[in-house]
Amino acid sequence: MLLSLREPVLFVRRWLAAPERSLPWLVLLLAVTGKLIDPLPVAQIQRAAFDYLQRLAPRPTMAVPLRLVVIDDESLARFGQWPWPRQLLAQLLDRLAAEEVRLAVFDIVFAEPDRTSPARVLGEVLAGDNLSEGLAARLQDHDEIFAAALRRMPSVLGFALVDDAVGQPPPQPYSVSYSGRDPQAFVPTYRGVVATIPLLAGAAAGNGAINALSDPDGTDRRLPLVTSAFGRLYPSLVLEAARVLIGDRSYGVKTAGGSGELSLGATGGLIGLRIGSGANGVTVPTDAAGALVLHLARGPAAAPIPAWQVLEGNTQQTELAGSIVIIGTTAKALTDFRQTALGPRASLEIQSEALAQILLGAYIARPDWAEGVEIILVLVLGVGLILAFPHLSPIAGASASIAVTAALAATSWLAYTRLNWQFDAVYPGLTLLAVAASATVTASVRSDRERAFIRHAFGRYLSPELVRRLADDPRALRLSGERREMSFLFTDIAGFTGLSERLGEALAPILNAYFDGACAAIFAHGGMVNEFIGDAIVAFFNAPLDQPDHAQRAVEAARALDRFAEAFRREQAARGVPFGSTRIGVHSGAALVGNFGSSQRFKYAALGDVVNTAARIEGLNKFFGTRACASVTTVAEADDTRMRPVGSVVVSGKSEALAMFEILSDDHLSDDFLDRYREAYLALEVGDLSDALARFQALHAEAPSDGPVAFHLDRLLRNEGGTLIVMTEK
């Protein structure tokens, strides 16, 4: 178990060590959680997006057999204030019947008996007068007149469901069935009703609820088609109008998953209503709460006709024949205006829009699987963006985020205009932009951390210019380990052990000053000072940044360091400090470079045989009497002529010889002396020992302190020829 938990534990530790890495994942998690919980701000973003789509592409205005008869201010001026006597409404119905109207729908609740009926008026004025009461009884009641008109003309009346426990259940001239869960768990539920009086409700062909449904921002985006009260389901006014037109007496309610419907991501609820059970039946898609999503036209669904024109018979040009008429009020003092996606609309107009949608089959729907698809999109695109962002530049990352968001917006637009689907692109798009922004912040923090790490790790070992280049492009630094062709420079101070014993603590400031100058010489040629080992310096070239001319840089750095070291030695000697000469070795070859060490402590270093060989070359200086030597490998790669061969050496522990060259300072030897030295060395190399001896003797007489001359002369005097030298000690 401990072994199986090791990797997750290490993963968590790495995240805790750099918490900014988790920021994009946290943003994505919060976004997905927000989508699942669907809090008000998230829902409002979605609603605003769908409103914008409706404003861009409202439902096309199409011919539909639907008209509005409106009780406007002019109608009130001609026939009196509201409410009108019911016999006047009966006349209105009779006029519509004469115009061969198919159905009259009243967006009005007749909750009380007509107060203008003769019996009621006389009963109130002449209460107790037997003659007056008998007269009133013989006069026909206005409600009865209106009820008779309702029986002659197919009509639908309305009632209003309320939260207060009032009223009696309205009549239900229909049956309601459902599959799946009980729809009452999902639809709007009320405790009471303000109903049309039983006389009128019983005379009408249908009765439906006129309730509206506003979102939290006060906008009507849906119209409830089915509601619940008294433990029963009640259809809306427009649904009843459609049922009466079909001529059926049944409704069927479909719930998500209840009829084998796809319900990916759905939380349950309704998906549609079936009006009628036969071949003429119509299925109306709804949301989970049984509401019709309003798909509004830019103009009114039906042309309004003032009621006074109908009552006065002035409707010859209005083409009422065969139409469905919705009757309601538009007078300023009576109209209930509702806010919609396309602006304020009268309640009468919203009812007509909903009925027009049913008549035309022009629905806008949000499939119950859309929520699940959107969550999957958020997850897939968010995870993809988080994984891709570290490999993208800030501009490329931002461009990718914007491109994906634009693609989502285009998909939403096509789904809306081509399929009449509501697909939310805003929330996934905002999520992606938020993830991209957090990933950008993460990348910025990581970049700053990498720059700080680079400055801290390399600031003391590289020139400021190289550190700046690394900080500007951390990707140029590969810390995981890589094999590179490199050049190495090793230094050592002759007699340092004795000097440290002699000076003690007083040596520290001298050594620090020496290191400052030596490092400056290395930095000036782009080298990296990898470490200090006592008095020794280990430096290399072509890492961490690429330096194709690393061999030449190493040679020039060795020459510059030698000049500084000699000047420093002379300066210390003038102060009475016997500071030794600096011996330098340079070698080139392949090495493994990167971070090495434990998980708690590591350093940037190079590993390989080339490193050990460079250290051995530095040690050869004391045998040749030189201060700076380089291998033939370095010399072959460097474009430098200020060198001379000193021998082919087989160092201790090696079997193959490596040709060595002394790195000469600019003023070290004259060109004539160097030419004669090379001639002497060539004679030694080809085996002409007598000629070589004579030449080296002449050179030694001229420059008795020259190390390579003295070294080879001593070998010749001991009858050792050739340039191959086998070292038995390091």
C-alpha positions in Angstrom: 0.0 0.0 0.0 2.8 2.4 0.8 4.4 1.8 -2.5 1.2 2.3 -4.3 0.6 5.7 -2.6 4.1 7.0 -3.2 3.5 8.5 -6.6 0.2 10.3 -5.6 1.9 11.6 -2.5 4.9 13.0 -4.5 2.4 14.5 -7.0 0.6 16.3 -4.2 3.8 17.5 -2.7 4.9 18.9 -6.0 1.6 20.8 -6.3 1.9 22.1 -2.8 5.4 23.2 -3.5 4.1 25.3 -6.4 0.4 26.1 -5.6 0.0 28.4 -8.6 0.0 25.3 -10.8 -3.4 24.3 -9.4 -5.0 27.6 -10.2 -6.3 26.7 -13.7 -7.6 23.4 -12.4 -9.3 25.1 -9.5 -10.9 27.6 -11.9 -12.1 24.7 -14.1 -13.4 22.8 -11.0 -15.3 25.8 -9.8 -16.8 26.4 -13.3 -18.0 22.8 -13.6 -19.4 22.9 -10.1 -21.2 26.2 -10.9 -22.7 24.6 -14.0 -23.9 21.6 -12.0 -25.3 23.7 -9.2 -26.6 26.4 -11.6 -26.6 29.4 -9.2 -28.4 32.5 -10.1 -25.4 34.4 -11.7 -24.7 31.4 -13.9 -28.3 31.0 -14.9 -28.6 34.7 -15.6 -25.5 34.6 -17.9 -27.2 31.8 -19.9 -30.5 33.7 -20.1 -28.8 36.9 -21.2 -27.0 34.9 -24.0 -30.3 33.4 -25.2 -32.0 36.8 -25.1 -29.2 38.1 -27.3 -29.8 35.3 -29.8 -33.5 36.1 -29.9 -32.8 39.8 -30.6 -30.4 38.8 -33.4 -32.7 36.3 -34.9 -36.4 36.5 -33.8 -39.0 34.1 -35.0 -39.8 34.9 -38.7 -43.3 36.4 -39.1 -45.5 33.9 -40.8 -49.1 33.8 -41.8 -51.2 32.2 -39.1 -55.0 32.2 -38.6 -54.9 34.2 -35.4 -56.4 37.6 -34.6 -56.5 39.8 -31.5 -59.7 41.6 -30.6 -58.6 44.2 -28.2 -60.6 46.3 -25.7 -58.6 49.5 -26.2 -59.1 53.0 -25.0 -61.3 53.9 -28.0 -63.6 50.9 -27.3 -64.0 52.0 -23.7 -64.8 55.5 -24.9 -67.5 54.2 -27.2 -69.1 51.5 -24.9 -68.3 52.5 -21.4 -65.8 51.8 -18.7 -64.6 48.3 -17.8 -66.0 45.9 -16.8 -68.5 45.8 -19.6 -71.9 44.3 -19.1 -71.8 40.6 -20.0 -74.6 41.0 -22.6 -72.2 43.3 -24.5 -69.6 40.6 -24.5 -72.3 38.2 -25.7 -73.0 40.6 -28.6 -69.2 40.5 -29.3 -69.2 36.8 -29.4 -72.3 36.7 -31.7 -70.6 39.2 -34.0 -67.5 36.9 -34.1 -69.7 33.9 -34.8 -71.3 35.8 -37.7 -67.8 36.4 -39.1 -67.3 32.6 -39.0 -64.5 32.7 -36.3 -63.4 29.2 -35.4 -62.6 29.8 -31.7 -62.8 32.7 -29.2 -60.2 32.8 -26.4 -60.7 35.2 -23.5 -57.5 36.4 -21.8 -59.8 37.6 -19.1 -61.0 36.1 -15.8 -64.7 36.5 -15.0 -64.4 36.0 -11.3 -67.7 37.7 -10.2 -71.2 37.8 -11.5 -72.2 40.7 -13.6 -73.2 43.6 -11.3 -75.1 45.2 -14.1 -77.6 42.4 -14.5 -81.2 43.7 -13.9 -81.9 41.4 -11.1 -78.8 42.4 -9.2 -79.4 46.2 -9.8 -83.1 46.1 -8.9 -82.4 43.9 -5.9 -80.0 46.3 -4.5 -82.0 49.5 -5.2 -85.5 48.3 -4.4 -84.8 45.7 -1.7 -88.0 44.6 0.0 -90.3 45.8 -2.8 -92.3 42.7 -3.9 -93.3 44.2 -7.2 -89.7 45.2 -8.1 -88.4 41.8 -7.1 -90.9 40.1 -9.3 -90.0 42.3 -12.2 -86.3 41.6 -11.7 -87.0 37.9 -11.7 -88.6 38.1 -15.1 -85.6 40.0 -16.7 -82.9 37.8 -18.2 -79.5 37.8 -16.3 -76.5 39.1 -18.2 -74.4 36.2 -17.2 -77.0 33.8 -18.6 -77.0 35.8 -21.8 -73.2 35.5 -22.0 -73.3 31.8 -21.1 -75.7 31.2 -23.9 -73.4 33.0 -26.3 -70.5 30.9 -25.1 -72.4 27.7 -25.9 -73.2 29.0 -29.4 -69.6 30.0 -30.1 -66.7 27.6 -29.2 -64.8 29.5 -26.6 -62.0 29.2 -24.0 -62.1 31.1 -20.7 -59.3 31.7 -18.2 -58.6 31.4 -14.5 -55.7 32.5 -12.4 -54.0 30.2 -10.0 -52.7 31.9 -6.8 -50.6 31.1 -3.8 -53.4 31.7 -1.3 -55.7 28.9 -0.4 -58.9 30.3 -2.0 -61.5 29.2 -4.5 -62.7 25.8 -5.7 -61.1 23.6 -8.3 -62.0 24.7 -11.8 -63.9 22.3 -14.1 -61.7 19.9 -16.2 -63.5 18.9 -19.4 -60.4 16.8 -20.3 -58.2 14.0 -18.9 -54.5 14.1 -18.1 -52.1 11.2 -18.2 -48.4 11.0 -17.8 -45.5 8.5 -18.1 -42.6 8.4 -15.7 -42.5 10.5 -12.5 -45.5 12.5 -11.4 -45.2 15.9 -13.3 -46.6 17.7 -10.3 -43.1 17.4 -8.7 -41.7 19.7 -11.5 -44.4 22.2 -12.6 -45.4 25.4 -10.8 -47.7 24.6 -7.9 -50.3 26.8 -6.4 -52.7 26.6 -3.4 -55.8 28.4 -4.8 -57.5 29.9 -7.7 -59.3 33.0 -8.9 -61.7 31.2 -11.2 -64.4 32.2 -13.7 -67.8 31.8 -12.2 -69.2 28.3 -12.7 -72.1 29.4 -14.9 -69.7 30.7 -17.5 -66.9 28.1 -17.0 -69.4 25.4 -17.6 -70.7 27.0 -20.8 -67.2 27.3 -22.3 -65.6 24.6 -24.4 -62.4 24.9 -22.4 -60.8 26.5 -19.3 -57.1 27.3 -18.9 -54.7 29.1 -16.6 -53.5 32.5 -17.6 -50.6 32.5 -15.3 -47.3 34.0 -16.4 -43.8 32.9 -15.5 -41.0 35.4 -14.8 -37.4 34.7 -14.3 -35.6 36.3 -11.3 -34.7 39.3 -13.4 -38.4 40.0 -14.1 -38.3 38.8 -17.7 -40.8 36.4 -19.2 -38.9 34.0 -21.3 -41.3 31.1 -20.9 -45.0 30.6 -20.6 -46.2 27.7 -18.3 -48.3 25.3 -20.3 -49.2 23.1 -17.3 -49.5 24.0 -13.6 -50.6 22.2 -10.5 -53.3 23.1 -7.9 -55.6 21.1 -5.6 -53.5 18.0 -6.4 -54.5 18.2 -10.1 -52.7 19.3 -13.3 -54.2 22.2 -15.2 -53.4 23.3 -18.8 -52.7 26.9 -19.8 -55.1 29.1 -21.7 -53.2 28.6 -25.0 -52.9 24.8 -24.5 -56.7 24.6 -23.9 -57.2 26.7 -27.1 -55.1 24.2 -29.0 -57.0 21.2 -27.5 -60.4 22.7 -28.4 -59.2 23.3 -32.0 -58.1 19.7 -32.3 -61.4 18.5 -30.9 -59.9 16.1 -28.3 -60.4 15.7 -24.6 -57.0 14.4 -23.4 -53.5 15.4 -22.6 -50.4 13.3 -22.2 -47.3 14.5 -20.2 -43.9 13.3 -21.2 -41.1 13.3 -18.6 -37.3 13.0 -19.1 -36.5 9.3 -19.2 -40.1 8.4 -18.8 -40.6 7.3 -22.4 -37.2 6.2 -23.4 -36.1 9.8 -24.0 -32.4 10.7 -24.0 -31.7 12.6 -20.8 -28.0 13.2 -20.7 -27.3 15.7 -18.0 -31.0 16.2 -17.3 -32.1 16.6 -13.7 -35.6 15.2 -14.5 -38.8 17.0 -15.3 -41.0 17.4 -18.3 -39.8 17.3 -21.9 -43.1 17.8 -23.7 -47.0 17.7 -23.7 -49.2 15.7 -26.1 -52.5 17.4 -27.0 -54.9 14.8 -28.1 -54.4 11.0 -28.4 -55.3 10.4 -32.0 -53.7 11.1 -35.4 -54.5 14.8 -35.1 -52.7 15.0 -31.8 -49.9 17.5 -31.4 -46.7 17.3 -29.3 -45.4 20.5 -27.8 -41.9 20.5 -26.4 -41.4 22.1 -23.0 -38.7 22.7 -20.5 -38.4 20.6 -17.3 -41.1 22.8 -15.6 -43.6 22.2 -18.3 -43.2 25.7 -19.8 -43.0 26.7 -23.5 -39.9 28.6 -24.3 -41.1 31.7 -26.0 -39.8 32.2 -29.5 -41.0 35.7 -30.2 -41.5 37.4 -33.6 -40.3 41.0 -34.0 -43.8 42.2 -34.7 -47.2 41.0 -33.2 -48.2 37.4 -34.0 -51.7 38.6 -34.9 -53.1 41.9 -36.1 -55.1 43.7 -33.4 -58.7 44.6 -34.1 -60.4 47.1 -31.8 -63.5 45.6 -30.1 -65.6 48.5 -31.1 -65.1 47.7 -34.8 -66.5 44.2 -34.2 -69.4 45.4 -32.2 -70.3 48.0 -34.8 -69.9 45.6 -37.6 -67.0 47.4 -39.2 -64.9 44.3 -39.8 -65.4 43.6 -43.5 -61.7 44.1 -44.3 -60.2 42.2 -41.4 -60.7 38.7 -42.7 -61.8 37.1 -39.4 -63.3 34.0 -41.1 -61.7 30.8 -40.1 -59.4 32.4 -37.5 -58.8 32.0 -33.8 -59.5 35.2 -31.9 -57.9 36.1 -28.6 -59.9 38.7 -26.7 -58.2 40.9 -24.1 -57.5 44.4 -22.9 -54.9 46.9 -24.3 -56.3 50.0 -22.7 -53.6 51.8 -20.8 -55.3 51.5 -17.4 -56.1 47.8 -17.9 -53.1 46.3 -19.7 -50.6 44.1 -17.9 -47.3 44.6 -19.7 -44.6 42.0 -19.3 -40.9 42.3 -20.0 -39.6 39.9 -22.7 -36.4 39.3 -24.5 -37.7 41.7 -27.2 -38.9 44.3 -24.8 -42.2 45.0 -23.1 -45.2 43.1 -24.4 -48.9 43.0 -23.3 -50.0 39.8 -21.7 -52.5 39.4 -24.5 -49.6 39.5 -27.1 -47.5 36.9 -25.2 -50.5 34.5 -25.2 -50.9 35.1 -28.9 -47.2 34.5 -29.5 -47.4 31.2 -27.6 -50.5 30.0 -29.5 -48.9 31.0 -32.8 -45.8 28.9 -32.0 -48.1 25.9 -31.4 -50.1 26.5 -34.5 -46.9 26.9 -36.6 -44.9 24.2 -34.8 -42.2 26.9 -34.4 -40.6 25.9 -31.2 -37.3 26.9 -29.7 -36.1 24.2 -27.4 -33.3 23.4 -25.1 -32.7 19.7 -25.3 -32.6 18.0 -21.9 -29.1 16.6 -22.9 -27.7 20.1 -23.6 -26.7 20.6 -20.0 -24.6 17.4 -20.0 -23.0 18.2 -23.4 -22.1 21.7 -22.1 -20.5 20.3 -19.0 -18.5 17.7 -21.0 -17.4 20.5 -23.3 -16.3 22.6 -20.4 -14.3 19.7 -19.0 -12.8 18.5 -22.3 -11.9 21.9 -23.6 -10.7 23.2 -20.2 -8.5 20.2 -19.6 -7.1 20.4 -23.1 -6.4 24.1 -22.7 -4.6 23.6 -19.4 -2.5 20.8 -20.8 -1.7 22.7 -24.0 -1.0 26.1 -22.4 2.5 25.4 -21.0 3.6 24.5 -24.5 2.2 27.6 -26.1 3.4 31.2 -26.1 1.2 33.7 -24.4 0.0 35.0 -27.8 -0.6 31.5 -29.1 -2.5 30.5 -25.9 -4.7 33.6 -26.0 -5.4 33.1 -29.7 -6.3 29.5 -29.1 -8.7 30.5 -26.3 -10.3 33.1 -28.4 -10.6 30.8 -31.4 -12.3 28.0 -29.3 -14.6 30.6 -27.8 -15.5 31.9 -31.2 -16.1 28.3 -32.4 -18.5 27.8 -29.5 -20.3 31.0 -30.3 -20.6 29.9 -33.9 -21.9 26.5 -32.8 -24.5 28.2 -30.6 -25.6 30.5 -33.4 -26.0 27.6 -35.9 -27.8 25.5 -33.4 -30.2 28.3 -32.7 -30.8 29.4 -36.4 -30.7 26.0 -38.1 -32.1 23.6 -35.4 -34.0 26.0 -33.1 -31.9 24.7 -30.2 -30.7 26.7 -27.3 -27.1 25.8 -26.8 -25.2 27.9 -24.2 -21.8 29.0 -25.6 -21.4 31.9 -23.2 -20.7 29.9 -20.0 -18.3 27.4 -21.7 -16.6 30.4 -23.4 -16.3 32.4 -20.3 -15.0 29.3 -18.5 -12.3 28.8 -21.2 -11.3 32.5 -21.0 -11.1 32.2 -17.2 -9.0 29.1 -17.5 -6.8 30.7 -20.1 -6.4 33.8 -17.8 -5.5 31.6 -14.8 -3.2 29.6 -17.0 -1.6 32.9 -18.1 -1.2 33.9 -14.5 0.3 30.5 -13.7 2.7 30.8 -16.6 3.7 34.3 -15.5 4.3 33.1 -11.9 6.1 30.1 -13.2 8.2 32.2 -15.5 9.0 34.6 -12.7 9.9 31.7 -10.5 12.1 30.2 -13.3 13.8 33.6 -13.8 14.4 33.9 -10.1 15.7 30.4 -10.0 18.0 31.1 -12.9 19.3 34.3 -11.4 19.9 32.6 -8.1 21.4 29.4 -9.5 23.5 31.0 -12.3 24.0 34.6 -11.2 27.2 33.8 -9.4 28.5 31.5 -12.2 27.6 33.2 -15.4 28.0 36.6 -16.9 25.1 39.0 -16.3 24.4 39.0 -20.1 24.1 35.2 -20.1 21.9 35.3 -17.0 19.6 37.8 -18.7 19.4 35.7 -21.8 18.5 32.6 -19.8 15.9 34.6 -17.7 14.3 35.9 -20.9 14.1 32.4 -22.4 14.0 29.8 -19.7 13.1 27.1 -22.2 16.7 27.4 -23.5 17.7 25.8 -20.2 17.3 22.0 -19.9 17.7 21.0 -16.4 16.6 17.4 -16.7 20.0 16.3 -18.2 21.2 16.2 -21.8 24.4 15.2 -23.6 26.3 18.1 -25.2 29.6 18.8 -26.8 31.4 21.1 -24.3 34.7 22.6 -23.3 36.0 22.5 -19.8 38.4 24.8 -18.0 40.1 23.8 -14.7 42.5 26.0 -12.6 44.7 25.4 -9.7 47.1 27.7 -7.7 50.7 26.4 -7.3 51.8 26.1 -3.7 48.4 27.0 -2.3 48.5 24.5 0.6 51.7 26.1 2.0 50.3 29.6 1.4 47.1 28.8 3.3 49.1 27.4 6.3 51.2 30.5 6.3 48.5 33.2 6.0 45.6 31.5 7.7 42.5 33.7 7.9 44.3 36.6 6.1 44.2 34.5 2.9 40.4 34.8 2.6 40.2 38.4 1.2 43.1 37.7 -1.1 41.5 34.5 -2.5 38.2 36.3 -2.9 39.8 39.1 -4.9 41.6 36.4 -7.0 38.3 34.6 -7.7 36.6 37.9 -8.7 39.2 38.6 -11.3 39.4 35.0 -12.5 35.6 34.7 -12.8 35.4 38.0 -14.7 37.8 36.6 -17.3 35.7 33.5 -17.7 32.4 35.5 -17.8 33.8 37.8 -20.4 34.0 34.8 -22.8 30.6 33.3 -21.9 31.8 30.6 -19.6 29.9 29.2 -16.6 31.8 28.9 -13.3 30.3 25.7 -12.1 32.1 25.4 -8.7 35.0 26.3 -6.5 37.0 23.5 -5.0 39.4 25.0 -2.5 41.6 27.2 -4.6 40.5 25.6 -7.9 37.9 26.8 -10.4 35.8 24.5 -12.5 34.2 26.2 -15.5 32.6 25.0 -18.8 31.3 26.4 -22.1 28.3 25.5 -24.3 26.0 25.0 -21.4 23.5 26.0 -20.3 23.2 28.1 -23.6 24.3 26.9 -27.0 27.8 28.2 -27.9 29.0 26.7 -31.2 32.4 28.3 -30.7 32.8 26.9 -27.2 36.4 25.6 -27.8 37.6 29.0 -29.0 35.8 30.7 -26.1 37.5 28.3 -23.6 41.0 29.0 -25.1 40.5 32.8 -25.0 39.1 32.6 -21.5 42.2 30.6 -20.4 44.5 33.2 -22.0 42.6 36.1 -20.3 42.6 34.3 -17.0 46.4 33.6 -17.3 47.0 37.3 -17.9 45.0 38.3 -14.9 46.5 35.6 -12.7 50.1 36.6 -13.5 49.3 40.3 -12.9 47.6 39.3 -9.6 50.6 37.2 -8.6 53.0 40.0 -9.2 50.8 42.5 -7.3 50.7 40.1 -4.3 54.4 39.5 -4.5 55.0 43.3 -4.3 53.0 43.2 -1.0 55.1 40.3 0.3 52.5 37.6 -0.4 54.1 34.6 -2.3 50.9 33.9 -4.3 51.6 31.0 -6.7 51.1 30.8 -10.4 47.8 29.6 -11.7 47.8 26.4 -13.8 45.0 26.0 -16.3 43.8 23.0 -18.2 41.3 23.0 -21.2 39.7 20.0 -22.8 36.7 19.5 -25.1 34.3 16.5 -25.5 30.8 15.1 -24.8 29.4 15.4 -21.3 26.1 14.9 -19.6 24.9 18.2 -18.2 21.9 19.0 -16.0 20.6 19.0 -12.4 22.2 16.2 -10.4 21.7 15.3 -6.7 18.9 14.3 -4.4 15.3 15.5 -4.5 16.2 17.9 -1.6 19.6 19.1 -2.7 20.9 19.2 -6.3 23.1 21.4 -8.5 23.7 22.1 -12.1 26.8 20.2 -13.2 28.5 18.2 -15.9 29.5 14.5 -15.8 31.7 12.5 -18.0 35.3 11.4 -18.7 35.9 14.7 -20.5 35.6 16.4 -17.1 38.2 14.2 -15.5 40.6 14.6 -18.4 40.4 18.4 -18.3 41.4 18.1 -14.6 44.4 15.9 -15.5 45.5 18.3 -18.2 45.6 21.1 -15.6 47.9 18.9 -13.5 50.3 18.4 -16.5 51.4 22.0 -16.4 53.7 21.3 -13.4 55.6 18.7 -15.4 55.9 20.8 -18.6 56.7 24.0 -16.7 53.7 25.7 -18.4 50.8 27.6 -17.0 48.0 26.8 -19.5 47.6 23.7 -21.6 44.8 22.5 -24.0 44.2 19.1 -25.6 44.4 18.5 -29.3 40.6 18.1 -29.2 40.1 21.7 -28.1 42.9 23.0 -30.5 41.3 21.2 -33.5 38.0 23.0 -32.8 39.4 26.4 -31.9 40.5 29.0 -34.4 43.7 29.9 -32.6 47.4 29.9 -33.7 49.0 31.1 -30.5 49.8 27.6 -29.3 52.7 25.2 -29.4 52.8 21.4 -29.0 54.3 20.1 -25.8 53.8 16.3 -26.2 51.4 13.4 -26.6 50.6 12.3 -23.1 49.2 9.1 -21.7 47.8 10.2 -18.4 47.6 7.9 -15.4 44.7 5.5 -15.7 44.4 5.9 -19.5 45.8 3.8 -22.4 45.6 6.3 -25.2 47.8 9.3 -25.8 46.4 12.8 -26.1 48.4 15.5 -27.8 48.9 18.6 -25.6 49.5 22.2 -26.5 50.5 25.2 -24.5 48.2 28.2 -24.7 50.5 31.1 -25.2 49.9 34.7 -24.0 50.2 37.4 -26.6 53.6 38.6 -25.3 54.9 35.3 -24.1 57.4 34.4 -26.9 58.5 35.9 -30.2 57.4 34.4 -33.4 61.0 33.5 -34.3 61.5 31.6 -31.1 58.2 29.7 -31.7 59.2 28.8 -35.2 62.5 27.4 -34.0 60.8 25.6 -31.2 58.4 23.9 -33.6 61.4 22.8 -35.7 63.0 21.3 -32.7 59.8 19.5 -31.7 59.4 18.1 -35.2 62.9 16.7 -35.1 62.0 15.1 -31.7 58.8 13.7 -33.1 60.4 12.1 -36.2 63.2 10.6 -34.1 66.2 12.8 -35.2 67.5 13.0 -31.6 70.8 14.6 -32.4 69.2 17.4 -34.3 66.6 17.8 -31.7 69.2 17.9 -28.9 71.1 20.6 -30.7 68.1 22.7 -31.3 66.7 22.4 -27.8 70.1 23.3 -26.3 70.2 26.5 -28.4 66.7 27.4 -27.3 67.5 26.7 -23.7 70.6 28.9 -23.9 68.3 31.7 -25.2 65.4 31.1 -22.7 66.6 29.0 -19.8 63.2 29.5 -17.9 61.1 28.2 -20.8 59.3 25.1 -19.4 58.6 23.0 -22.5 62.2 23.6 -23.7 63.7 22.6 -20.4 61.4 19.5 -20.2 62.4 18.1 -23.6 66.0 18.9 -23.2 66.1 17.0 -19.9 64.5 14.0 -21.6 67.0 14.1 -24.5 69.9 14.3 -22.0 68.4 11.1 -20.4 68.3 9.5 -23.9 64.5 9.6 -24.1 63.3 10.4 -27.6 59.9 11.0 -29.2 57.0 13.0 -28.1 55.0 10.2 -26.4 55.0 10.7 -22.7 53.5 8.2 -20.3 52.6 9.7 -16.9 52.8 7.4 -13.9 51.3 9.9 -11.5 48.4 12.2 -11.6 
